[in-house]
């Protein structure tokens, strides 16, 4: 008989499968109003992460936005303001932002004047709309504006109910307040640069928001209030969590780079072994030929034949000596190359870490 845990897992799996089938049925042509309502109720009462997984099973999953696309639309809404009107499927761009409030001219801090006005959708649902994506010039301008903006300290009042989707891991923090900081970590190693966003948050009583809960908190709608002051306990708890997250991130990067280092050394060792084996096999073949020549020379009936075999033996021995010297020389060269590579990789493995604080806020979750 399976234990209680296994039975629970099977029950959850069976329940999710049943829900997925309901969602698929509700998406078929000819769906009735009752099924549409059932689908909506089911989605509203499940956690956001579960919803994303269920949508993958749904027939319309290809048109659903992923988390990063939703984030792009959110930041676009914030940066464009009244220059565009937004709906569930996309937005209509009425004019380009500019300091003068008119159409942009492509100057410093302004979007490219060639960016077309009109309808934008992500994903595109109509042939007349522009496909909005991260590499679109408008999206590039939006993200650059957001990245370059200086953010002062503030207090954000997050509205859980206004988000419209259940985020179960944040529910225990409703009615609580605390501090949140967002940092940019730039890590250089092995000749590459990586950028990582580190978000950490704590409550006023020192409870750390685990895993990606700080990022989830930032997704909620919020209003701004005047910021108060940090107290020592809040600073200490937040700083400790930042350091823990930073250490974990750098450890993961180091482990990945260590794997690359080991792969490169293994490639070099394998190449050296192949080269050595090839030369050694060639030397062994020459040894075999020398033995054969000696045996043949011993039974040769004439002096002329014996001299010919002796000459052949001398040529083979000379070639063998040359190969042996070549083997030693190549082994020395390979060893020098190996040491060179290891020195280079060791130098590149030394992480150069730059840390920038993007913003620090007080927060309260309603």
C-alpha positions in Angstrom: 0.0 0.0 0.0 1.4 3.5 -0.8 2.0 5.8 2.1 0.1 9.0 2.9 2.6 11.2 1.1 2.4 9.2 -2.1 -1.4 9.2 -2.0 -1.4 13.0 -1.5 0.9 13.5 -4.5 -1.3 11.3 -6.6 -4.4 13.2 -5.5 -2.9 16.6 -6.4 -1.7 15.3 -9.7 -5.1 13.8 -10.5 -6.8 17.1 -9.4 -4.5 19.2 -11.6 -5.1 16.9 -14.6 -8.9 17.2 -14.0 -8.6 21.0 -13.9 -6.5 21.0 -17.1 -9.1 19.0 -18.9 -11.8 21.4 -17.8 -9.8 24.4 -19.1 -9.2 22.7 -22.4 -12.9 21.9 -22.7 -13.8 25.5 -21.9 -11.5 26.8 -24.6 -13.2 24.8 -27.4 -15.4 26.5 -30.1 -18.9 26.5 -29.0 -18.1 26.9 -25.3 -21.0 28.0 -23.2 -21.2 30.8 -20.6 -21.3 28.4 -17.7 -18.0 26.8 -18.7 -16.3 30.2 -19.3 -17.4 31.2 -15.7 -16.1 27.9 -14.3 -12.8 28.4 -16.0 -12.5 31.9 -14.6 -13.3 30.8 -11.1 -10.8 28.0 -11.2 -8.0 30.4 -12.4 -8.8 33.1 -9.8 -8.6 30.6 -6.9 -5.3 29.1 -7.8 -1.8 30.5 -7.2 -0.2 32.5 -10.0 2.5 29.8 -10.6 -0.2 27.1 -10.8 -2.1 29.2 -13.3 0.9 29.5 -15.5 1.3 25.7 -15.6 -2.4 25.2 -16.3 -2.3 27.7 -19.1 0.4 25.6 -20.8 -2.1 22.8 -21.0 -4.8 25.1 -22.3 -5.5 25.3 -26.0 -4.8 29.1 -26.1 -1.3 28.8 -24.5 0.4 30.1 -27.5 -1.2 33.5 -27.1 -0.6 33.7 -23.4 2.1 36.1 -22.1 4.9 34.7 -20.1 6.2 36.4 -17.0 8.9 38.4 -18.8 6.4 39.7 -21.4 4.1 40.8 -18.6 6.9 42.6 -17.0 7.8 44.4 -20.3 4.2 45.5 -20.7 4.1 46.8 -17.1 7.2 48.8 -17.5 6.0 50.1 -20.8 2.8 51.3 -19.2 4.7 53.1 -16.5 7.2 54.8 -18.9 4.7 55.9 -21.6 2.1 57.3 -19.3 -0.6 59.2 -21.1 1.3 58.8 -24.4 -0.5 55.5 -24.9 -3.8 53.8 -23.9 -3.6 50.2 -22.7 -6.0 47.3 -22.7 -5.7 43.6 -22.1 -4.2 42.8 -25.5 -1.8 45.6 -25.9 -1.7 49.4 -26.3 -2.3 52.2 -28.8 0.6 54.6 -29.0 -0.7 58.1 -29.6 2.5 60.1 -29.5 6.2 59.6 -28.5 7.3 60.9 -25.2 9.6 64.0 -25.2 10.6 66.7 -22.7 8.3 69.2 -24.6 5.4 66.7 -24.4 5.1 66.5 -28.2 6.4 63.9 -30.7 9.9 62.8 -30.0 12.7 63.8 -32.3 15.2 61.1 -31.5 17.4 63.4 -29.4 19.2 62.4 -26.1 16.7 60.7 -23.8 14.0 60.7 -26.5 12.7 57.7 -28.5 13.6 57.4 -32.2 11.3 59.6 -34.2 11.0 56.7 -36.7 9.1 54.6 -34.2 5.6 54.3 -35.7 2.5 55.3 -33.8 -0.5 53.0 -33.7 -1.5 49.7 -32.3 1.0 47.4 -30.5 0.3 43.9 -29.3 2.2 41.2 -27.4 1.7 38.6 -28.7 0.2 40.0 -31.9 -3.4 39.0 -32.4 -4.3 41.2 -35.4 -2.5 41.7 -38.7 -2.7 45.5 -38.4 -0.9 45.7 -35.1 2.9 46.1 -34.6 4.5 43.1 -32.8 5.8 44.5 -29.5 8.9 42.6 -28.2 12.0 43.3 -26.1 14.2 44.1 -29.2 11.7 46.6 -30.6 13.1 50.2 -30.6 10.3 51.4 -28.4 10.9 48.6 -25.9 14.6 49.4 -26.0 13.9 53.0 -25.2 11.5 52.1 -22.4 13.9 49.8 -20.7 16.8 52.2 -21.0 14.7 55.0 -19.5 13.8 52.8 -16.6 17.4 51.7 -16.0 18.8 55.2 -16.1 16.2 56.8 -13.8 17.5 57.8 -10.3 15.1 56.4 -7.6 14.8 58.1 -4.3 13.7 56.4 -1.1 10.0 56.0 -0.8 7.3 54.0 1.0 5.2 51.8 -1.3 1.7 50.6 -0.2 1.1 47.3 -2.1 -2.5 46.3 -2.9 -2.7 42.5 -2.9 -6.4 42.5 -4.0 -5.8 44.8 -6.9 -3.3 42.4 -8.5 -6.2 40.1 -9.3 -4.2 36.8 -9.0 -3.5 34.8 -6.0 0.1 34.7 -4.8 0.0 32.3 -1.9 3.5 32.9 -0.6 2.7 36.6 0.0 -0.5 36.0 1.9 1.2 35.6 5.3 2.6 39.1 4.9 -0.7 40.9 4.4 -1.0 43.7 7.0 2.8 43.7 7.6 5.4 46.2 6.7 9.2 46.2 6.2 12.0 47.2 3.9 13.1 46.1 0.5 16.3 46.7 -1.5 17.1 46.0 -5.1 20.8 45.8 -6.3 22.5 45.2 -9.6 25.4 42.8 -9.5 27.9 42.9 -12.4 30.2 39.9 -12.4 33.2 39.5 -14.7 34.8 36.1 -15.0 36.3 33.9 -17.8 36.3 37.0 -20.0 32.5 37.4 -19.8 30.3 39.9 -18.0 27.0 38.9 -16.3 24.4 41.1 -14.8 22.1 39.9 -12.1 19.3 41.7 -10.2 19.3 40.9 -6.5 16.1 41.7 -4.5 15.9 41.2 -0.8 13.2 42.2 1.7 12.4 41.8 5.4 9.6 42.7 7.7 9.8 45.2 10.6 10.1 42.4 13.0 13.1 40.9 11.2 11.4 38.1 9.2 13.1 37.5 5.8 11.0 37.1 2.7 12.3 33.9 1.2 13.3 32.9 -2.3 11.6 35.1 -4.9 8.9 36.6 -2.7 10.6 40.0 -2.8 10.3 40.0 -6.6 6.7 38.9 -6.4 6.0 41.8 -4.0 7.2 44.2 -6.6 4.8 42.9 -9.1 1.8 44.1 -7.1 0.1 47.5 -7.8 1.3 50.1 -5.4 0.9 53.7 -4.3 3.6 55.9 -3.0 3.8 57.4 0.5 6.5 59.5 2.2 9.4 57.4 3.4 10.3 57.1 7.1 13.6 56.1 8.6 15.3 52.7 8.9 16.1 51.5 12.4 19.2 49.5 13.2 17.4 46.2 13.5 15.8 46.6 10.0 19.1 47.6 8.5 20.9 44.6 10.0 18.3 42.0 8.9 18.1 43.3 5.4 21.9 43.6 5.0 22.3 40.0 6.2 19.8 38.7 3.7 21.4 40.7 0.9 24.8 39.2 1.8 23.3 35.7 1.9 21.7 36.1 -1.5 24.9 37.6 -2.9 27.0 34.8 -1.6 24.7 32.2 -3.1 24.6 33.9 -6.5 28.4 34.2 -6.6 28.8 30.5 -5.6 26.5 29.4 -8.4 28.5 31.5 -10.9 31.7 30.1 -9.6 30.5 26.5 -9.8 29.4 27.0 -13.4 32.8 28.6 -14.3 34.6 25.8 -12.5 32.8 23.3 -14.7 34.0 25.2 -17.8 37.5 25.2 -16.4 37.5 21.4 -15.8 36.1 20.8 -19.4 38.9 22.8 -20.9 41.6 21.0 -18.9 40.0 17.7 -19.8 40.0 18.6 -23.5 43.7 19.5 -23.3 44.6 16.3 -21.4 42.6 14.2 -24.0 44.4 15.8 -26.9 47.8 15.2 -25.2 46.9 11.6 -24.5 45.9 11.1 -28.2 49.1 12.6 -29.5 51.2 10.5 -27.1 49.4 7.3 -28.0 49.8 8.0 -31.7 53.6 8.5 -31.4 54.0 5.5 -29.1 52.1 3.2 -31.5 54.2 4.4 -34.4 57.4 3.6 -32.3 56.0 0.2 -31.5 55.4 -0.5 -35.2 59.0 0.5 -36.0 60.2 -1.8 -33.2 58.3 -4.6 -34.8 59.8 -3.8 -38.3 63.3 -3.8 -36.8 62.8 -7.2 -35.3 61.6 -8.5 -38.6 64.5 -7.0 -40.5 67.0 -8.6 -38.0 65.3 -12.0 -38.3 65.4 -11.8 -42.1 69.0 -10.6 -42.1 70.1 -13.6 -40.0 68.8 -16.0 -42.6 70.0 -14.1 -45.7 72.1 -16.3 -47.9 74.4 -13.6 -49.4 76.5 -10.7 -48.1 74.7 -8.3 -50.4 71.3 -9.1 -48.9 72.7 -9.0 -45.3 74.1 -5.5 -46.0 70.7 -4.3 -47.5 68.9 -5.5 -44.4 71.5 -3.9 -42.1 71.0 -0.6 -44.0 67.2 -0.9 -43.6 67.6 -1.6 -39.9 69.8 1.5 -39.5 67.2 3.6 -41.2 64.4 2.3 -39.0 66.5 2.8 -35.8 67.2 6.4 -36.9 63.6 7.0 -37.5 62.7 5.5 -34.1 65.2 7.7 -32.3 63.7 10.7 -34.1 60.2 9.8 -33.1 61.3 9.3 -29.5 62.9 12.8 -29.4 59.7 14.1 -31.0 57.6 12.4 -28.4 59.6 14.0 -25.6 59.6 17.4 -27.3 55.8 17.3 -27.9 55.2 16.2 -24.3 57.2 19.2 -23.1 55.3 21.5 -25.5 51.9 20.0 -24.3 52.9 20.4 -20.7 53.9 24.1 -21.3 50.5 24.7 -23.1 48.6 23.0 -20.3 50.3 25.1 -17.7 49.7 28.2 -19.8 46.0 27.5 -20.2 45.6 26.7 -16.5 47.3 30.0 -15.6 45.0 31.9 -18.0 41.9 30.2 -16.7 42.9 30.7 -13.1 43.4 34.5 -13.8 40.0 34.7 -15.5 38.3 32.7 -12.8 39.0 35.5 -10.3 35.6 37.2 -10.1 35.4 41.0 -10.5 32.2 42.0 -8.8 30.6 45.4 -9.0 27.5 46.1 -6.9 25.1 49.0 -7.3 22.1 49.8 -5.2 19.2 50.6 -7.5 16.7 51.5 -4.8 15.7 50.9 -1.2 12.1 51.3 -0.1 9.8 50.8 2.8 6.9 48.6 2.1 3.5 47.7 3.4 1.2 45.0 2.1 -2.5 45.6 2.3 
